Amino acid sequence: MAYWLVKSEPEVFSWDDLVKAGPKGEPWTGVRNHTAKLNMMAMKTGDRAFFYHSQAGKEIVGIAQVVREAYPDPTDATGKFVCVDIKAALPLKVPFTLARAKTDLALEKMSLVTSFRLSVQPVTAAEWAHVCEAGGVKG
């Protein structure tokens, strides 16, 4: 299993919206960055992803699961980009903020800290375990 982080502006699509989508999940559309596209193409069914509220909040609030692997993004008229479907798995008991990540030496190389503008990022197993523990969950 691989680990990821996906970002969304909560006023556009929030963790609560993903929870409401239920077990069928939601297409993760609208990503228009080639590095993020490659990351989505590497995602496999069952992989887990931190759900991060960008702009407002700036915190990891939950764990999502990939339920459908990459396919053409129906919102992309150019046909160059892909999406995956994700569903809510569980909320973090304690949201993990970007401010905390930036001061946590265990996360100094995490993409959230080093490439914070990238909307779909890989997460190492060590980073995953660290954030899950801090968030009060077993991910």
C-alpha positions in Angstrom: 0.0 0.0 0.0 1.2 3.5 -0.8 0.3 6.7 1.0 -0.7 10.1 -0.3 -2.0 13.5 0.6 -4.8 15.2 -1.3 -5.7 18.9 -0.9 -9.0 20.6 -1.2 -10.3 24.1 -0.3 -13.0 23.3 2.3 -15.3 26.0 0.9 -15.2 24.2 -2.5 -15.1 20.5 -1.3 -14.6 19.6 2.3 -14.0 16.5 4.4 -17.7 16.6 5.3 -18.6 16.6 1.6 -16.4 13.5 1.1 -18.1 11.8 4.1 -21.5 12.6 2.6 -20.5 11.0 -0.7 -20.6 7.6 1.1 -18.9 4.4 0.2 -19.0 5.0 -3.6 -16.7 7.9 -3.1 -16.1 11.0 -5.2 -14.1 11.6 -8.4 -11.0 13.7 -7.5 -11.3 15.9 -10.6 -9.9 19.3 -11.6 -6.2 18.6 -10.9 -4.2 20.4 -13.6 -0.6 19.8 -12.5 1.5 17.2 -14.3 3.4 16.0 -11.2 0.1 15.6 -9.3 -1.3 13.8 -12.4 1.6 11.3 -12.3 1.0 10.8 -8.6 -2.7 10.0 -9.3 -1.6 7.6 -12.0 0.5 5.8 -9.4 -2.4 5.4 -7.0 -3.9 1.9 -6.5 -7.2 0.8 -5.1 -6.9 0.5 -1.4 -4.1 3.1 -1.1 -4.8 5.7 1.7 -4.5 9.5 1.5 -4.5 12.2 4.0 -7.3 14.7 3.3 -6.0 18.2 3.7 -8.0 21.4 4.0 -6.0 24.0 2.1 -6.5 27.8 2.3 -8.9 27.8 5.3 -7.8 25.6 8.1 -4.5 24.4 6.5 -4.7 21.0 8.3 -5.0 17.3 7.7 -8.5 16.4 8.9 -9.1 12.8 7.7 -8.0 9.7 5.9 -9.4 8.8 2.5 -9.1 5.6 0.5 -8.7 5.1 -3.2 -11.7 3.2 -4.6 -11.0 3.6 -8.3 -7.7 4.0 -10.1 -6.8 6.7 -12.6 -9.1 7.3 -15.5 -9.6 10.3 -17.8 -10.8 13.4 -15.9 -14.3 14.2 -17.3 -13.8 17.9 -16.4 -10.7 18.1 -18.7 -11.5 19.1 -22.2 -7.9 18.6 -23.3 -7.9 14.9 -22.4 -4.5 15.3 -20.7 -5.4 14.8 -17.1 -6.8 12.0 -15.0 -8.7 11.6 -11.8 -9.2 8.8 -9.2 -12.2 8.1 -7.0 -11.7 8.4 -3.2 -13.9 7.8 -0.2 -13.8 8.9 3.4 -12.2 6.2 5.7 -11.9 8.0 9.0 -11.5 11.4 10.5 -8.4 12.4 12.5 -9.3 12.8 16.2 -6.9 15.8 16.3 -6.4 17.7 13.1 -2.7 18.0 12.1 -1.9 21.5 11.1 0.6 22.8 8.5 2.1 25.0 11.2 2.8 21.9 13.3 4.2 20.0 10.3 6.7 22.8 9.6 8.1 22.6 13.1 8.2 18.8 13.4 11.7 17.5 12.7 10.3 14.1 11.8 8.4 15.8 8.9 11.1 18.2 7.6 11.3 16.3 4.2 7.5 15.8 3.9 6.1 17.1 0.6 3.5 19.0 2.6 6.4 21.1 4.0 8.7 21.2 1.0 6.2 21.3 -1.9 3.2 22.7 -0.2 1.5 23.9 -3.4 1.3 20.4 -4.9 -2.3 19.2 -4.7 -1.6 15.4 -4.8 1.5 14.3 -2.9 3.3 11.1 -1.9 3.7 10.4 1.8 6.3 8.0 3.2 5.3 5.2 5.5 7.2 6.9 8.4 5.5 10.2 7.8 2.1 8.4 7.6 2.7 6.7 10.9 3.9 9.9 12.6 0.9 12.0 11.5 -1.6 9.2 12.3 -0.2 8.9 15.8 -0.3 12.6 16.3 -3.8 12.7 15.0 -5.0 10.0 17.4 -5.8 7.3 14.8 -4.4 4.0 13.4 -4.3 4.7 9.7 
